[in-house]
């Protein structure tokens, strides 16, 4: 049985999902393992991160009297550039 896109995304909006997502992001940004993270499921041996929309990174500045906010990158791009052995076990195939 395949999960619908809506189900994959909505599981990260529950209180448990939000808490788990916060810990996932903290660990990934610090290049720490997800191995012992309770509640994180696996599919075919890889961590199931489907449905996550990683936060964008913004640059904010004032220009000609207006406050500007520009997307300068994303956590998923930054993580893709990291070289860490345990990332090879991550399923970074997220639904768009």
C-alpha positions as CSV (number, residue, x, y, z in Angstrom):
1,X,0.0,0.0,0.0
2,X,1.4,3.4,-1.0
3,X,1.0,6.4,1.1
4,X,-0.7,9.4,-0.5
5,X,1.3,12.6,-0.7
6,X,-1.2,14.3,1.7
7,X,-0.7,11.5,4.3
8,X,3.1,11.8,3.9
9,X,3.1,15.5,4.5
10,X,0.4,15.6,7.2
11,X,2.2,13.2,9.4
12,X,4.8,15.9,10.1
13,X,2.1,18.4,11.3
14,X,1.0,16.4,14.3
15,X,2.5,17.2,17.7
16,X,4.6,14.0,17.6
17,X,5.6,14.7,14.0
18,X,6.6,18.3,14.7
19,X,8.8,17.1,17.6
20,X,10.4,14.4,15.6
21,X,11.0,16.7,12.6
22,X,12.7,19.3,14.9
23,X,15.0,16.6,16.2
24,X,15.8,15.3,12.7
25,X,16.7,18.8,11.6
26,X,18.9,19.4,14.6
27,X,20.7,16.1,14.1
28,X,21.2,16.5,10.4
29,X,22.6,20.1,10.7
30,X,25.1,18.8,13.3
31,X,25.9,15.7,11.1
32,X,24.7,13.4,13.9
33,X,23.2,9.9,13.3
34,X,19.4,9.3,13.2
35,X,20.0,5.6,14.2
36,X,18.6,5.8,17.7
37,X,15.8,8.3,17.0
38,X,12.5,6.8,18.3
39,X,9.5,7.1,16.0
40,X,11.5,7.4,12.7
41,X,10.4,4.7,10.4
42,X,12.5,3.0,7.7
43,X,11.6,1.9,4.2
44,X,13.9,-0.7,2.5
45,X,16.5,0.0,5.2
46,X,16.5,3.8,4.7
47,X,15.1,6.5,7.0
48,X,11.6,7.5,5.8
49,X,11.8,11.3,5.4
50,X,9.1,11.5,2.7
51,X,6.8,14.4,3.0
52,X,9.3,16.7,4.8
53,X,9.7,20.2,3.4
54,X,13.0,21.3,4.8
55,X,13.1,25.0,5.8
56,X,14.6,27.5,3.4
57,X,17.4,29.8,4.4
58,X,16.8,33.5,4.0
59,X,18.8,36.6,3.8
60,X,17.1,39.7,5.1
61,X,18.1,43.3,4.4
62,X,16.7,46.8,3.9
63,X,16.8,48.3,0.4
64,X,15.6,51.8,-0.5
65,X,13.4,51.9,2.7
66,X,11.9,48.5,2.2
67,X,12.6,45.3,4.2
68,X,13.7,42.5,1.8
69,X,13.7,38.8,2.4
70,X,15.5,36.6,-0.2
71,X,15.8,32.8,-0.3
72,X,19.5,32.0,-0.5
73,X,19.4,28.2,0.0
74,X,17.8,25.4,1.7
75,X,18.7,22.9,4.3
76,X,18.3,20.0,1.9
77,X,20.8,21.5,-0.5
78,X,23.3,22.1,2.3
79,X,22.9,18.6,3.5
80,X,23.3,17.1,0.0
81,X,26.7,18.8,-0.1
82,X,27.9,17.2,3.1
83,X,30.1,14.2,3.0
84,X,29.1,11.9,5.9
85,X,29.0,8.2,6.0
86,X,25.7,7.9,7.7
87,X,24.0,10.0,5.1
88,X,24.4,7.1,2.7
89,X,21.6,5.4,4.7
90,X,19.2,8.3,4.5
91,X,16.3,8.3,2.1
92,X,16.4,11.9,0.9
93,X,13.8,11.3,-1.8
94,X,11.1,13.6,-0.6
95,X,7.9,14.2,-2.5
96,X,7.7,17.5,-4.1
